[in-house]
């Protein structure tokens, strides 16, 4: 009953470990930089135009919370990790269909609904690994340089990112059942997630167009508000979870009706 889940989970272990190492290296780099440039943050504030801060939600760079939110979470977590989940989601079904493994899978007593759900459920591996490993690295890294995070805020910036990352994965899953070629599904998924993130960022510059950002998933995950202001948008997270469930339902319905 769970053979697909176990197999897919094992596939996600290596990538999860690699990502944790990448974030550990990035965290070490930024924590090593912070003490030396903390007193010069006013210069950085003057060097960049105000719209740059609005685009990326940058605040309080002179604090460890603002600095790490801007340097680590606003780009590497909110964009690159989101692209990773979209990329993985886009390959869950399309890769097996393209390589004819899906025929073998469906020849067993397993429903198409179960195939989709078990493959999506395997995303628990990177979700748990990254959202447990990275905050530990960040918390310890801050202590090493004599700084500290509110552990609740640090935990929440990761917990509330899960619905956002799931939506990005859901976008990939929908494309995975719609597009025949895995390369096309993946490229479309990562392009779409990047475009949505960019639309959200650019829409913040002008109040007349800020409403456009409400149509993007990244608008409902604000890492700076969580880390700097300790504001936890549970309703936004709930909305993202609802969108994720809708995407998975759509993907499941399409896949069950599709000829392979």
BELKAQUI-V43866 format. One record per residue. N is the residue number from 1. RES is the residue in one small letter. PSI is psi in whole degrees, -180 to 180 (* if undefined). Layout:
n->{N N}
res->{RES RES}
psi->{PSI PSI}
This chain:
n->{1 2 3 4 5 6 7 8 9 10 11 12 13 14 15 16 17 18 19 20 21 22 23 24 25 26 27 28 29 30 31 32 33 34 35 36 37 38 39 40 41 42 43 44 45 46 47 48 49 50 51 52 53 54 55 56 57 58 59 60 61 62 63 64 65 66 67 68 69 70 71 72 73 74 75 76 77 78 79 80 81 82 83 84 85 86 87 88 89 90 91 92 93 94 95 96 97 98 99 100 101 102 103 104 105 106 107 108 109 110 111 112 113 114 115 116 117 118 119 120 121 122 123 124 125 126 127 128 129 130 131 132 133 134 135 136 137 138 139 140 141 142 143 144 145 146 147 148 149 150 151 152 153 154 155 156 157 158 159 160 161 162 163 164 165 166 167 168 169 170 171 172 173 174 175 176 177 178 179 180 181 182 183 184 185 186 187 188 189 190 191 192 193 194 195 196 197 198 199 200 201 202 203 204 205 206 207 208 209 210 211 212 213 214 215 216 217 218 219 220 221 222 223 224 225 226 227 228 229 230 231 232 233 234 235 236 237 238 239 240 241 242 243 244 245 246 247 248 249 250 251 252 253 254 255 256 257 258 259 260}
res->{x x x x x x x x x x x x x x x x x x x x x x x x x x x x x x x x x x x x x x x x x x x x x x x x x x x x x x x x x x x x x x x x x x x x x x x x x x x x x x x x x x x x x x x x x x x x x x x x x x x x x x x x x x x x x x x x x x x x x x x x x x x x x x x x x x x x x x x x x x x x x x x x x x x x x x x x x x x x x x x x x x x x x x x x x x x x x x x x x x x x x x x x x x x x x x x x x x x x x x x x x x x x x x x x x x x x x x x x x x x x x x x x x x x x x x x x x x x x x x x x x x x x x x x x x x x x x x x x x x x x}
psi->{-30 20 -41 -42 -45 -44 -48 -35 -43 -34 -26 -8 -49 -47 -36 -42 -44 -43 -39 -42 -42 -46 -32 -42 -45 -44 -43 -40 -49 -37 -33 -28 -35 -48 -34 -25 0 -44 -13 12 -28 -34 -42 -40 -39 -24 -28 143 155 -32 -25 -39 -36 -41 -44 9 38 131 151 54 -18 -9 154 -34 -47 -38 -48 -36 -41 -44 -35 -48 -38 -22 -59 -38 -50 -26 -62 -41 -35 -42 -39 -47 -38 -40 -47 -45 -38 -19 -6 -44 -45 -38 -42 -37 -46 -38 10 16 -25 -34 -43 -41 -46 -11 -13 164 72 137 160 -36 -43 -37 -49 -48 -40 -38 -41 -40 -26 -13 -6 -27 -58 -34 -48 -47 -48 -39 -1 -46 -46 -46 -32 -45 -45 -44 -46 -40 -40 -41 -36 -36 13 17 177 152 152 115 -32 -46 -40 -41 -40 -33 -25 -43 -44 -10 -19 -48 -39 -46 -35 -38 -43 -41 -40 -38 -44 -40 -44 -46 -31 -31 -12 -40 135 -40 130 -37 -41 -41 -44 -44 -38 -41 -49 -33 -42 -43 -42 -43 -42 -43 -41 -41 -44 -46 -47 -35 -17 -16 -40 124 -28 -24 5 -28 -26 -35 -20 -12 2 145 -32 -21 -22 13 106 95 -35 -43 -36 -51 -43 -47 -8 45 124 109 80 -35 -39 -41 -39 -40 -43 -40 -41 -42 -42 -45 -39 -43 -41 -38 -46 -47 -41 -45 -44 -43 -39 -25 -1 141 134 *}
